[in-house]
Each structure stands twice: as structure tokens, then as C-alpha cells.
């Protein structure tokens, strides 16, 4: 029981200390965004967003292709079954 109390207090202390950390000013964020590293970060973010969009589109296309293939298999099975029933 004592261990849970100590763990809870430790977590509460960490959360409390993280709320007291210094924050960047708006001016500092602007300077960082306009630095060469900031520009590279912005380009990397745009590339990641575009890659995510492309991956989603490809995923949708693959899902549709899988659905179409499944429908084709079901149709072929029906045709085979009908063929065997006619004999």
C-alpha cells in the first residue's frame, strides 16, 4: 500500500514540475522557424503529410482491389457450383 502511495506522489510531482517548465516566446518560435533547421523541419513536415495522403490513397485502392478480387472468387465459385449441378 505504501508503494502505491509513493508512486502516486512521484507521478503527481512529475506532472506538477512539468507544468512549471519555461515556455518559448512567440518571438523565439518565429526565429526558430525561420532558421535553416526550421526550414528543413517545415519541408520534412510537408513531405510527411504528402506521404501520408499518398499512403491513404494507395490503401483505399488496395482495399477496393481486394474487394473486387473477393467478389470475383465468389462469382467463380458460383459458376463452378452451377456447372457441377447441371451435370
Secondary structure, DSSP 4 states (H G I P E B T S, - for coil): -HHHHHHHHHHHHHHHHHHTS----HHHHHHHHHSHHHHHHHHHHHHHHHHHHHHHHHHHHHHHHHHHHHHHHHHHHHHHHHHHHH-
